[in-house]
Amino acid sequence: MRRLRPVLLLAAAGIMAAPALAGCTSAGGAAAPTWEPSPGQVRGGEGGGGGGVTPIVPVPVPTESSTRSGGGQPSPGGGSSASPSKRRKGPDPFVVATNLTSPVGLAMLPDGTALVGERTTGRIVRVQPVAGRPVPTVRRLAGLDTSGDGGLLDLAISPSYDQDNLIYAYVTTAHDNRVVDFTLHGPVTAVLTGIPKGRTGNTGRITFGPDGELYVGTGTAGRPELAQRRSSLAGKVLRVDPIGDPPPDNPHAGSPIYTSGHRVVDGLCGLGGAFFEVEAGLGGRSDEVNALVAGQDYGYPVASASSDAPIRTLPAAERSPGGCAVQAGRLWVTSLDGTALLAAPLAAAAGPRSVDPFVPVLTKTYGRLRTVVAARDGALWLTTSNRDGSGHPVAADERVIRYVVSAAGGESPA
């Protein structure tokens, strides 16, 4: 049972939502962080006069057989990089949303639909798992600072969504990077504040781990020295409970810091006893895949004898990771520069902290791929990033893709 905490009145941070987004202000850099309990945990329903839980309308999830009966063809097995759109005439059934603006955050709802957040607009849309369905706006967060790659950077769904309807977001404000929570209709409240922001490096990722705790990946905000500084939340993976408090079994009592020495956390993902982090290298450093261990240092900006080495690096031709997911016995990592989705089988014989070499799939199919999220039904959901100044956009960009990979290794239409 979740602990109940008194509702705190939080000072305005110059950030607004519909109806309002409020939070506790704090300066970036070395200012002492604050961790505020979320009123969302005790408000007992929707804000603004609403009550209860937002109803979830079930939608049919297409199966491989139903998709093929509609005229699709089986896809080749193994690591095929052939374009699904090239295997069929007409609209690509893998593309479930088009013409979005900088979609970065993506989180799966219990009914099989996805919430997708636009970094620069603060808009959150709901996407069906079937191509051609409407993509309604369900929420918009305003007052975000989108400079330095900031803005609405990630989304996560409460493990108790069927009871509390809470959605979590990592956002950049005029004062800091922070984690907030909200419902589709209620107020937005601060969960974790005081994460440094900067002119660059405002990337952040959030996900709930198998233990029910919230993991928050942060960047160095352009200040490499913060990655090793225990007084700073930058360049870390943080671990807090759903109301923002550090769990008692964290490495340092009263601190949310779980691991340190990260330049920028581009992806967080896990399954069972394995929890992975991916980040882009800089200054000759390779792009890394790290298996997270509580209290460990991952060697940025300078590795030491006690630093944990990456368990895998990305191939030189597939640089710049955008996100990661674990699905069908494999670790999946998107490659922006390689315009590919990379698959690495989990090396079960070597333990949960090992993965085999990566094999690219979906190469040059949808352009630059950023976010990848695993769904309960076996699908992978991805977003494109072709209008970021480094890609070659098509008229439909940016897109959301729903892609299913069978446990046997073959790709199949969703």
ABEGO torsion letter per residue (X at the ends): XBBBBBBBBBBBAGBBBOABBBBBBBBBEABBBBBBBBAAAAAGEBBGGBBEBBBBBBBBBBBAAAAAAAGBBBBBBEABABBAAAABBEBBAABABBGBBGBABBBBBAAGBBBBBBAAAGBBBBBBABBGBBBBBABBBBGBBABGGBEBABBBBBAAAAAAGBBBBBBBBAABBBBBBBBAABBBBBABBGBBBBABGABBBBBBBAAGBBBBBBBAGGBAAAAABAABABGBBBBBBAAGBBBAABABBGBABABBGBABBABBBBBEABBBBBBBBBGGBBBBBBBBBBGBBAGOABBBAABBBBABBBBAABBGBAEBBBBGGBBBBBBAAAGBBBBBBBBAAAEAABBBBBBBBGBGAAEBBBBBBBBAAGBBBBBBBAAAGABBBBAAOBBBBBBBBBAAGBBBBX
